[in-house]
Every structure is written in C-alpha cells, then in structure tokens.
Amino acid sequence: MAEQTSSSITIDAAPEQVMAVIADFERYPQWAGEVQQAEVLSTGADGRPEEVRMVLDGGGLKDDYTLSYTWSGESEVRWTLVKAQLLRALDGSYALRPVDGGARTEVTYQLVVDLKIPMFGMLKRKVEKVIIDRALPGLKARVESVTGTD
C-alpha cells in the first residue's frame, strides 16, 4: 500500500457547515490554491457530487483529472482517481470530527499522490504536503468566511 500524507486543522464551524464547503466544488478555485477549475460531472441520489473534473496547477504538478467521491454523511468524504494525464493515483479523504459540543470541527486530510512518471518517494511526499498545507488553511478560511466566524 502506498504511503499517505496527512494533516489536521480545527475550524470554527459545525461539521455540516464544513462539509457544505467541501461539497461546493465550483468554488474550489476561490480557496484551494492549486485547483484552477472544477466541474461536477455527476451527482448521487443525495445530491452530492459523485464525479468531478478538476484542473490542477501547483506544487510543480499540472494535470486535468477526474475524481470519484464517496460521502459518509457529515463525517467523511473519500475520493479516488478515475482518469488523469500525469497522475496514476490521487486518493484521499477529509474526516470530520466535532469538537466543543459540535461548535467546532477537527478536519483531517489524508492524501496519496502517484505519478505516471518516476518520482522519488520523498518528492511525492513533498507534493502531497504542499497540496495539504495549502488546502487546509484555505478550507478553514473559506468555511469561517461563509459562516461568519472569522
């Protein structure tokens, strides 16, 4: 199994507010620095996106790829790579855990990146860390600006 990179952050909002921002893919270019474009290709019976196309440009990595999403209520979302130009894997998750009686949420982001071209493990971890280290503060800022808790 490939090694994964993970990091956590606490957001001043309830899990359902955090998950609403995570599910709002059209707005990713506003807060997820590397995502230049996001387009929902299909949705599930619950109305949440199931397949999303994204254009990524950042951390030394540029690609146009499609991810498949699996949602577990307000507690977790997982994704896996469907197709891409350079990526062999871009699999990850956001796990949400309520804290302070549900007024705040601890978000843990896990990510595995693999490219079709050879890359040293240390460099892959660096790419993963750059993506996570930019995404979590961006998610926090976006959620707290939408909920008025910033």
N, CA and C of each residue as an Amber inpcrd file, in Angstrom:
protein
   450
   0.8400000  -1.1900000   0.0000000   0.0000000   0.0000000   0.0000000
   0.8800000   1.2460000   0.0000000   0.4980000   2.2410000  -0.7660000
   1.2580000   3.4800000  -0.8430000   1.1810000   4.2350000   0.4720000
   2.2810000   4.9290000   0.7780000   2.2850000   5.7580000   1.9780000
   1.4320000   6.9860000   1.7370000   0.8060000   7.4560000   2.8070000
  -0.0350000   8.6360000   2.6810000   0.5030000   9.7540000   3.5620000
   0.1370000  10.9550000   3.2100000   0.4680000  12.1310000   3.9950000
  -0.8300000  12.6270000   4.6090000  -0.7660000  13.0660000   5.8680000
  -1.9770000  13.5930000   6.4920000  -1.6420000  14.7760000   7.3830000
  -2.6740000  15.5970000   7.5930000  -2.5530000  16.7560000   8.4650000
  -3.9540000  17.1140000   8.9350000  -4.0190000  17.8430000  10.0540000
  -5.3160000  18.2260000  10.6200000  -5.3460000  19.7080000  10.9470000
  -6.5790000  20.2330000  11.0050000  -6.8070000  21.6200000  11.3920000
  -8.1700000  21.6790000  12.0760000  -8.3410000  22.6270000  12.9830000
  -9.6340000  22.8270000  13.6310000 -10.2840000  24.0750000  13.0600000
 -11.5470000  23.9320000  12.6830000 -12.2990000  25.0100000  12.0430000
 -13.4340000  25.4280000  12.9680000 -13.6270000  26.7170000  13.0980000
 -14.6840000  27.2710000  13.9610000 -16.0320000  27.2250000  13.2570000
 -16.5300000  26.0150000  13.0470000 -17.8380000  25.8030000  12.4170000
 -18.2480000  24.3560000  12.6600000 -19.5410000  24.0970000  12.5680000
 -20.0730000  22.7480000  12.7530000 -19.7030000  21.8640000  11.5540000
 -19.6340000  20.5410000  11.7460000 -19.2600000  19.6370000  10.6550000
 -20.1050000  19.8060000   9.3900000 -21.4200000  20.0310000   9.5480000
 -22.2540000  20.1640000   8.3390000 -21.9020000  21.4210000   7.5510000
 -21.4400000  22.4710000   8.2280000 -21.0210000  23.6860000   7.5340000
 -19.7130000  23.4430000   6.7820000 -18.8070000  22.7010000   7.4110000
 -17.5400000  22.3640000   6.7590000 -17.8080000  21.4780000   5.5430000
 -18.6540000  20.4670000   5.7140000 -18.9420000  19.5450000   4.6170000
 -19.6320000  20.2620000   3.4610000 -20.4520000  21.2570000   3.7470000
 -21.1060000  22.0240000   2.6780000 -20.0700000  22.7350000   1.8080000
 -19.0250000  23.2740000   2.4200000 -17.9670000  23.9400000   1.6490000
 -17.1650000  22.9050000   0.8620000 -16.8580000  21.7610000   1.4800000
 -16.1220000  20.7080000   0.7830000 -16.8980000  20.2430000  -0.4540000
 -18.2170000  20.1500000  -0.3590000 -19.0530000  19.6560000  -1.4600000
 -19.3170000  20.7090000  -2.5450000 -18.9420000  21.9580000  -2.3000000
 -19.1910000  23.0480000  -3.2430000 -17.9920000  23.1990000  -4.1940000
 -17.8440000  22.2420000  -5.1000000 -16.6590000  22.1650000  -5.9570000
 -16.4880000  23.3590000  -6.8820000 -17.5820000  23.9440000  -7.3490000
 -17.4570000  25.0740000  -8.2620000 -16.6740000  26.2310000  -7.6390000
 -16.6560000  26.3110000  -6.3200000 -15.9460000  27.4010000  -5.6400000
 -14.5100000  27.0360000  -5.2430000 -14.0570000  25.8260000  -5.5180000
 -12.6870000  25.4340000  -5.1670000 -11.6240000  26.3960000  -5.6920000
 -11.7440000  26.8920000  -6.9320000 -10.7150000  27.8190000  -7.4030000
 -10.5730000  29.0710000  -6.5280000 -11.5900000  29.3950000  -5.7240000
 -11.5230000  30.5670000  -4.8440000 -10.6940000  30.3110000  -3.5890000
 -10.5870000  29.0420000  -3.1660000  -9.8810000  28.7920000  -1.9050000
  -8.8560000  27.6630000  -1.9430000  -8.9570000  26.7480000  -2.8880000
  -7.9980000  25.6430000  -2.9970000  -6.9700000  26.0500000  -4.0410000
  -5.8910000  26.6670000  -3.5890000  -4.9110000  27.3320000  -4.4350000
  -4.5240000  26.6550000  -5.7360000  -4.3070000  25.3410000  -5.7220000
  -3.8470000  24.6550000  -6.9200000  -4.9700000  24.3440000  -7.9030000
  -6.2090000  24.3320000  -7.4380000  -7.3400000  23.9980000  -8.3060000
  -7.7160000  25.2330000  -9.1170000  -7.4910000  25.1380000 -10.4160000
  -7.7940000  26.2520000 -11.3110000  -9.2220000  26.1850000 -11.8390000
  -9.7640000  24.9530000 -11.9110000 -11.1030000  24.7550000 -12.4490000
 -11.6800000  23.4800000 -11.8380000 -12.9900000  23.4740000 -11.5620000
 -13.6820000  22.2910000 -11.0430000 -15.0690000  22.2340000 -11.6630000
 -15.4370000  21.0400000 -12.1180000 -16.7210000  20.8470000 -12.7810000
 -17.3440000  19.5390000 -12.3110000 -18.5450000  19.6160000 -11.7390000
 -19.2520000  18.4130000 -11.3010000 -19.8020000  17.7220000 -12.5430000
 -19.4060000  16.4580000 -12.7370000 -19.8420000  15.6820000 -13.9020000
 -21.0820000  14.8520000 -13.6020000 -21.2170000  14.4100000 -12.3410000
 -22.4050000  13.6360000 -11.9610000 -22.6360000  13.7690000 -10.4670000
 -23.9040000  13.5950000 -10.0700000 -24.2730000  13.6530000  -8.6560000
 -25.0070000  12.3750000  -8.2720000 -24.9780000  12.0710000  -6.9780000
 -25.6640000  10.8950000  -6.4710000 -27.1010000  11.2070000  -6.1070000
 -27.7950000  10.2040000  -5.6150000 -29.1970000  10.3540000  -5.2130000
 -29.3560000  11.3780000  -4.0920000 -28.3010000  11.5450000  -3.2840000
 -28.3480000  12.5060000  -2.1810000 -28.0440000  13.9360000  -2.6360000
 -27.7750000  14.1210000  -3.9360000 -27.4940000  15.4490000  -4.4700000
 -26.0460000  15.8700000  -4.3760000 -25.2130000  15.0520000  -3.7300000
 -23.7930000  15.3950000  -3.6130000 -23.0280000  14.8990000  -4.8440000
 -21.9590000  15.6110000  -5.1860000 -21.1670000  15.2240000  -6.3510000
 -20.5870000  13.8090000  -6.2040000 -20.6550000  13.0480000  -7.3000000
 -20.0630000  11.7110000  -7.3420000 -18.8080000  11.6970000  -8.1940000
 -18.8210000  12.4830000  -9.2890000 -17.6590000  12.5460000 -10.1570000
 -17.3900000  14.0010000 -10.4970000 -16.1200000  14.4110000 -10.3210000
 -15.7410000  15.8100000 -10.5060000 -14.4630000  15.8810000 -11.3400000
 -14.4680000  16.7460000 -12.3410000 -13.2780000  17.0130000 -13.1520000
 -12.6050000  18.2600000 -12.6050000 -11.2850000  18.1960000 -12.4520000
 -10.5310000  19.3520000 -11.9640000  -9.3000000  19.5900000 -12.8150000
  -8.8930000  20.8410000 -12.8570000  -7.6400000  21.2270000 -13.4840000
  -6.7570000  21.7420000 -12.3600000  -5.6000000  21.0960000 -12.2010000
  -4.6690000  21.4040000 -11.1180000  -3.4190000  22.0520000 -11.6890000
  -2.9400000  23.0930000 -11.0200000  -1.6900000  23.7340000 -11.3970000
  -1.0220000  24.2260000 -10.1230000  -0.0960000  23.4300000  -9.6130000
   0.5910000  23.8570000  -8.3980000   1.5180000  22.8000000  -7.8450000
   2.4410000  23.2390000  -7.0020000   3.3720000  22.3220000  -6.3720000
   4.2200000  21.5630000  -7.3840000   4.4880000  22.1750000  -8.5330000
   5.2680000  21.5140000  -9.5650000   4.4750000  20.4850000 -10.3370000
   3.1720000  20.4780000 -10.1840000   2.3220000  19.4830000 -10.8100000
   1.1710000  20.1700000 -11.5480000   1.0020000  19.8160000 -12.8220000
  -0.1200000  20.3230000 -13.6150000  -0.8220000  19.1210000 -14.2100000
  -2.1550000  19.0900000 -14.0760000  -2.9010000  17.9760000 -14.6430000
  -4.3780000  18.3210000 -14.7640000  -5.0560000  17.5790000 -15.6080000
  -6.5020000  17.6460000 -15.8060000  -6.9860000  16.2440000 -15.4580000
  -7.7910000  16.1150000 -14.4100000  -8.1340000  14.7880000 -13.9090000
  -9.5790000  14.7240000 -13.4240000 -10.0680000  13.4980000 -13.2370000
 -11.4190000  13.2590000 -12.7460000 -11.3400000  12.3850000 -11.5000000
 -12.0900000  12.7850000 -10.4700000 -12.1410000  12.0420000  -9.2100000
 -13.5460000  11.5140000  -8.9720000 -13.6130000  10.3610000  -8.3040000
 -14.8750000   9.7700000  -7.8810000 -14.9780000   9.9240000  -6.3650000
 -16.1340000  10.4240000  -5.8780000 -16.3300000  10.7300000  -4.4610000
 -17.3350000   9.7890000  -3.8030000 -17.0490000   9.4400000  -2.5440000
 -17.9450000   8.6560000  -1.7040000 -18.1470000   9.4310000  -0.4100000
 -19.3970000   9.7230000  -0.0690000 -19.7410000  10.5520000   1.0710000
 -20.2870000   9.6980000   2.2100000 -19.8550000   9.9840000   3.4330000
 -20.3720000   9.3190000   4.6390000 -20.9860000  10.3940000   5.5310000
 -22.1910000  10.8230000   5.1760000 -22.8860000  11.8530000   5.9470000
 -22.0590000  13.1050000   6.0940000 -21.9940000  13.5930000   7.3380000
 -21.2230000  14.8060000   7.6340000 -19.8680000  14.4740000   8.2480000
 -19.4950000  13.1800000   8.2450000 -18.2710000  12.7940000   8.9400000
 -17.0790000  12.5110000   8.0330000 -17.3300000  12.1500000   6.7620000
 -16.1880000  11.8230000   5.9100000 -16.5610000  11.8620000   4.4390000
 -15.5820000  12.2380000   3.6280000 -15.6840000  12.1110000   2.1810000
 -14.3520000  11.5410000   1.7010000 -14.4540000  10.5470000   0.8150000
 -13.2700000   9.9120000   0.2270000 -13.3200000  10.0860000  -1.2810000
 -12.1380000  10.1400000  -1.8900000 -12.0860000  10.2230000  -3.3340000
 -10.9770000   9.3400000  -3.8700000 -11.1660000   8.9600000  -5.1190000
 -10.1790000   8.1610000  -5.8230000 -10.0950000   8.6360000  -7.2660000
  -8.9370000   8.4920000  -7.8420000  -8.7070000   8.9530000  -9.2060000
  -9.4120000   8.0420000 -10.2100000 -10.1270000   8.6600000 -11.1560000
 -10.7740000   7.9230000 -12.2380000  -9.8830000   7.9630000 -13.4720000
  -9.4600000   9.1640000 -13.8570000  -8.5650000   9.3160000 -15.0020000
  -7.7890000  10.6120000 -14.8780000  -6.6080000  10.6150000 -15.5270000
  -5.7440000  11.7880000 -15.4900000  -4.7130000  11.6830000 -16.6030000
  -3.9940000  12.7690000 -16.8140000  -2.9340000  12.7650000 -17.8070000
  -1.6130000  12.3130000 -17.1810000  -1.2350000  12.9040000 -16.0410000
   0.0480000  12.6120000 -15.3930000  -0.0770000  11.7740000 -14.1240000
  -1.2180000  11.8750000 -13.4670000  -1.3940000  11.1810000 -12.1970000
  -1.7470000   9.7070000 -12.3910000  -1.1670000   8.8680000 -11.5560000
  -1.5370000   7.4530000 -11.5020000  -2.4870000   7.2350000 -10.3330000
  -2.3140000   8.0520000  -9.2800000  -3.1900000   7.9950000  -8.1070000
  -3.2960000   9.3870000  -7.5050000  -4.4770000   9.7360000  -7.0630000
  -4.7410000  10.9380000  -6.2740000  -5.9350000  10.5590000  -5.4040000
  -5.6300000   9.8240000  -4.3600000  -6.6530000   9.2610000  -3.4900000
  -6.5350000   9.9040000  -2.1200000  -7.6750000  10.2290000  -1.5310000
  -7.6100000  10.8900000  -0.2410000  -8.9470000  10.9440000   0.4550000
  -8.9410000  11.6960000   1.5520000 -10.1740000  11.8540000   2.3200000
 -10.0870000  13.0820000   3.2040000 -11.2740000  13.5880000   3.5440000
 -11.4530000  14.5460000   4.6230000 -12.2760000  13.8100000   5.6700000
 -11.7530000  13.7080000   6.8890000 -12.5070000  13.1300000   8.0090000
 -12.8230000  14.2690000   8.9680000 -14.0990000  14.4110000   9.3230000
 -14.5510000  15.4950000  10.1870000 -14.9680000  14.9340000  11.5390000
 -14.4730000  15.5870000  12.5980000 -14.8260000  15.1760000  13.9530000
 -15.2740000  16.4060000  14.7280000 -16.5270000  16.3790000  15.2370000
 -16.9990000  17.5400000  16.0080000 -16.2080000  17.6750000  17.3110000
 -15.9030000  18.9100000  17.6820000 -15.2630000  19.2220000  18.9640000
 -16.0290000  20.3650000  19.6120000 -15.8390000  20.5380000  20.9010000
 -16.5280000  21.5970000  21.6500000 -18.0410000  21.5170000  21.4750000
 -18.5610000  20.3070000  21.6120000 -20.0090000  20.1280000  21.5120000
 -20.5660000  20.3220000  20.1140000 -19.7100000  20.2370000  19.1050000
 -20.1540000  20.3820000  17.7220000 -20.0360000  21.7930000  17.1850000
 -19.5810000  22.7360000  18.0180000 -19.4310000  24.1220000  17.5620000
 -18.1960000  24.2900000  16.6690000 -17.2350000  23.3720000  16.8040000
 -16.0040000  23.4090000  16.0160000 -15.8010000  22.0230000  15.4080000
 -14.9400000  21.9490000  14.3990000 -14.7070000  20.6870000  13.7050000
 -13.2230000  20.4820000  13.4760000 -12.7430000  19.3090000  13.8690000
 -11.3770000  18.9230000  13.5220000 -11.4390000  18.2110000  12.1740000
 -10.6840000  18.7100000  11.2140000 -10.6580000  18.1450000   9.8730000
  -9.2920000  17.5130000   9.6450000  -9.2950000  16.2310000   9.2960000
  -8.0620000  15.5250000   8.9590000  -8.0950000  15.2040000   7.4700000
  -7.0580000  15.6580000   6.7800000  -6.9330000  15.4740000   5.3270000
  -5.8500000  14.4400000   5.1100000  -6.1700000  13.3620000   4.3980000
  -5.1970000  12.3420000   4.0360000  -5.1080000  12.2990000   2.5190000
  -3.8800000  12.0850000   2.0110000  -3.6830000  12.1340000   0.5680000
  -2.5570000  11.2010000   0.1450000  -2.7800000  10.5170000  -0.9830000
  -1.7600000   9.7140000  -1.6420000  -1.6780000  10.2020000  -3.0800000
  -0.4740000  10.5720000  -3.5050000  -0.2380000  11.0180000  -4.8690000
   0.7710000  10.0800000  -5.5130000   0.4830000   9.6610000  -6.7400000
   1.4440000   8.8790000  -7.5090000   1.3650000   9.3590000  -8.9470000
   2.5210000   9.4740000  -9.5690000   2.5890000   9.9600000 -10.9440000
   2.9640000   8.8390000 -11.8990000   2.5740000   8.9950000 -13.1550000
   2.9250000   8.0180000 -14.1830000   4.4090000   8.0590000 -14.5000000
   5.0330000   9.1950000 -14.2390000   6.4830000   9.3030000 -14.4380000
   7.1770000   8.9510000 -13.1280000   8.3750000   8.3810000 -13.1900000
   9.0800000   8.0130000 -11.9460000   9.3600000   9.2440000 -11.0800000
   9.1840000   9.0700000  -9.7720000   9.4340000  10.1480000  -8.8180000
   9.8620000   9.5160000  -7.4950000  10.8950000  10.0530000  -6.8880000
  11.3390000   9.5630000  -5.5930000  10.2410000   9.7350000  -4.5590000
  10.1590000   8.7890000  -3.6300000   9.1460000   8.8300000  -2.5740000
   9.1650000  10.1320000  -1.8010000  10.3680000  10.6400000  -1.5220000
  10.4940000  11.8860000  -0.7600000   9.8630000  13.0520000  -1.5300000
  10.0330000  13.0700000  -2.8430000   9.4580000  14.1410000  -3.6580000
   7.9370000  14.0150000  -3.7160000   7.4270000  12.7710000  -3.7860000
   5.9730000  12.5630000  -3.7690000   5.3820000  13.0800000  -2.4660000
   6.0270000  12.7710000  -1.3510000   5.5450000  13.2580000  -0.0530000
   5.5380000  14.7770000  -0.0170000   6.5430000  15.3980000  -0.6450000
   6.5990000  16.8610000  -0.6670000   5.4160000  17.4290000  -1.4580000
   5.0890000  16.8170000  -2.5970000   3.9450000  17.2650000  -3.3890000
   2.6670000  17.1240000  -2.5690000   2.5000000  15.9660000  -1.8940000
   1.3270000  15.7430000  -1.0540000   1.2430000  16.7970000   0.0420000
   2.3800000  17.0580000   0.6930000   2.4020000  18.0170000   1.7990000
   2.0610000  19.4250000   1.3150000   2.5670000  19.8090000   0.1600000
   2.2540000  21.1390000  -0.3960000   0.7580000  21.2590000  -0.6440000
   0.1540000  20.2250000  -1.2440000  -1.2880000  20.2630000  -1.5270000
  -2.0780000  20.3790000  -0.2270000  -1.7470000  19.5420000   0.7540000
  -2.4660000  19.5550000   2.0330000  -2.2450000  20.8660000   2.7810000
  -0.9840000  21.3260000   2.8370000  -0.6650000  22.5440000   3.5900000
  -1.3110000  23.7890000   2.9970000  -1.6890000  23.7390000   1.7480000
  -2.4090000  24.8630000   1.1500000  -3.9160000  24.6760000   1.2630000
  -4.3730000  23.4250000   1.1610000  -5.8130000  23.1560000   1.1680000
  -6.4420000  23.3820000   2.5370000  -5.8240000  22.8980000   3.6070000
  -6.4540000  23.0210000   4.9290000  -6.6470000  24.4670000   5.3740000
  -5.6310000  25.3310000   5.3150000  -5.8820000  26.7370000   5.6760000
  -6.8840000  27.4150000   4.7430000  -6.8700000  27.0330000   3.4620000
  -7.8430000  27.5850000   2.5250000  -9.2560000  27.1660000   2.8810000
  -9.4200000  25.8830000   3.2460000 -10.7290000  25.3810000   3.6730000
 -11.1930000  26.1090000   4.9240000 -10.3050000  26.2540000   5.8950000
 -10.6430000  26.9420000   7.1510000 -11.0940000  28.3770000   6.8690000
 -10.3130000  29.0960000   6.0670000 -10.6460000  30.4960000   5.7620000
 -11.9850000  30.5860000   5.0260000 -12.2150000  29.6690000   4.0730000
 -13.4660000  29.7000000   3.3140000 -14.6650000  29.4030000   4.2050000
 -14.5790000  28.3420000   5.0200000 -15.7010000  27.9900000   5.8980000
 -15.9940000  29.1190000   6.8610000 -14.9620000  29.6450000   7.5050000
 -15.1800000  30.6830000   8.5070000 -15.6610000  31.9920000   7.8970000
 -15.3170000  32.2610000   6.6390000 -15.8340000  33.4840000   5.9900000
 -17.3040000  33.2910000   5.6080000 -17.6740000  32.0890000   5.2010000
 -19.0620000  31.7960000   4.8190000 -19.9680000  31.7750000   6.0460000
 -19.4580000  31.2430000   7.1720000 -20.2670000  31.1260000   8.3830000
 -20.1520000  32.3390000   9.2880000 -19.2770000  33.2730000   8.9210000
 -19.1280000  34.4940000   9.7090000 -18.3950000  34.3060000  11.0230000
 -17.5210000  33.2700000  11.0870000 -16.7900000  33.0230000  12.3240000
 -15.3270000  33.4330000  12.2310000 -14.9450000  34.1070000  11.1390000
 -13.5450000  34.5200000  11.0340000 -13.2540000  35.7990000  11.7520000
